[in-house]
């Protein structure tokens, strides 16, 4: 047998073994990341309060379900020191509802600039604050947001005009 053919076969076999080892290592890293994410979500689930009306309204607004989903939901990161501050598991920012002037809130249409689709959003000062899930009833969302402030769950800000 020609030694160059044997060398090519061995090289090909080594490349395949290396690719398989990389795939195994990549899968291991993905599993570790998934386990870490699951541990983080489990810790955040412990912060959920099934009796928190604001949490229910926020979850319904963004998921169409009062409880959110298993991996996407609203919670209070520090209920003792930061009342009416809510964080979502998939968003980088928190909502500070005591810093919202209720006069600036509205439910209205929103044109998604990326997908060029029309949806509904909770608007604050004419800017989208939260996109409303398509499964959510806009009238129920309105009632929920009124409930947040009218029933004193959050104070909000009052503007002079």
N, C-alpha and C positions, 0 to 999 in steps of 0.2 A: 504494500500500500504506500502511496505517495505520502511522505512526511508532511507536506504542506496541507494536504487534505485532513490528516490527523490533527495537525495544529489548529486548523480552522474549526474542526469539530469540537476540540477541547476548549477553544476560545468561546465558541457558541454556547457550550455547556456551562462554562464559568459565568458568562454573561447572564444566562437564564437563572443560574443559582443566585447570582448577585441580585437580579431583579426580584426573585422570589423572596430573598432575605429582606430587601427594601420594602416589599409589599407587606411582609409579616411585621416589620418594625413600624410601618405606617399604620397598620391596623391596630397595633398595640397602643400607639400614641392616640389614635382616635378613640379607642376604648377607655383609655385613661382620662381623656378630655370629657367623654360622655359620663363617666363615673363622677368626675369632679362637678360637672353641671348638675347631675342628679342630686349630689350631696348639697350643692348650693340651693337648688329648688326645694329640697326637703327642709332645709333651714328656713327658707322664705315661707314655705307653706305653714310653718309653725307660727308665723307672724300674722296669718290671716285671721280675721275676726268675722265669723258668719253672721254676727248681729250688727255689724257696722254698715249702716245704711249708705254712707258715702261710698264705701268700697263696692257695695252692690251696684250702685248707680254707675260708677266708673266701669266696672266689669261689664255691665249690660251695654253701656255705650260702645265699648270697644270690641266686645265679643258676641253680643246678643244673648249672653247668659249671665245671670246674677253672680255666679261664682267664678266667672272667667273659664279658663281651660286648665288642664293639669300643668301646663308649662307656660301659660301666659295669663297673668292675673295682677290685680292691684293689691297693695298692702301698705301699711304704715311702717316705715323703717324705724321710727322712734316715737311711739305713741305718747310716752310720758313727756318728752321735751319738745316735740314738734307736732302739736295738734293740727289736724287738717293738712298735713303734708303726706302725699301719697306717691309711691314709686311703683312702676310697672316692671315686671321681670324682663321685658324685651325693649325697654326704652332707656335712653341714657340720661334723661332728665326727670325731675320730680314735679308734681303739681303742688303748688302752695296755694291752696284754695282760700286761705284767709287773706291773701294778697290780691284777690280778684274782686273787682268792683262789679257787683251784680248787674248794674245798668249796662255794662259792656257785653254781657252774655247774650247770645242768640243761637238758635239752631237754624242752619241754612244750607243751601247748596254749595258744593265745593267741586271745582274742576281740578282733577289731579293733573298737574303739569307734565308729569312723566308719561303716564298712560293715556292721557287725554280722555279720561272717563269722568262722568259726573256722579258724585256721591253726596252724602250729607255729612256735615261737621258741626261740632260745637264751636262756635265762633266767639272770639273775644276781641273786642275793638276791631271788628271786621277781618280778623285774621284767624285761620283755623287753629284751634287749640287741641282738639281731638277729632279724629275721623270716626264717624259712626259706622259700626258694622252694618252691612246690608241686611242682616237678619233682625236687627233691632227695629222696633216700632218707634218712629220719630216722636210720636205723641207721648209714648211712655218715657222716652228720653227727656223730653221737655218737663214732664211731671217730676221725674227724678231729680233733675237739676234744680227745679224750684224747691223741692223738698230739702235739698242740701242746705239751702240758705233760709228758706221760710220757717223751717222747723228748728233752726238753731244748731244744726250739726256743725256748720262752719259759719263764722261771722261775716267774712268777706269785708270789702271796703265800701264805704258810702261816698259817693262823689257829690259835690255841691250842686252840680247840674249835669 
